[in-house]
């Protein structure tokens, strides 16, 4: 899930060369197992489950 989200963020231009674009709100992106992804919390676990 996090690899897919990271890939989509890269394709849409939110992440450029592992740098976050300035228009992204603080706290919406985080590193999960070394992968830059959206902060999903419990909601992400429910979707994956």
N, C-alpha and C positions, 0 to 999 in steps of 0.2 A: 504494500500500500504506500509506504513512504517513498520507495524508489519511483513509483508511478507519479506521485504528487510532485516529487522533485523534478522529474523529467518534464512534466507539464508546466511547472513554474519556469523552467529554463526555456521551453519553447515559446511561452507567452511573453518572455522578456522581463519577468519579475526578478529573476536571478541572472546576473551577467558575470561570468567568470568567478563564480562563488561569492559575488558581492550582491547585496540586497539593494534594490532600487530605493531611492529616498522616499517615494510615495507610499511605501508599505507602512502600515501602522505598527507601532512597537508592540511586541508580544504575540504577533500573529505567526511568526516563523520561529522555528527552533531546530536544533540539531538533535536527531534521533539516531543513535548508533552511527554517528558520523555523517549522516545524510541530512541536508538542509530540507526541512519539510514544514508543513503547516502544523500548528499546535492543535491537535485533534482531541486529546483527552479521552474521556469516557465515551464520547460520541463516536470517535474513530474505532474504539474497541467494539462497540455495538454493531457498527456497520460491517466490520471484518468478521465478527462472529455470526 
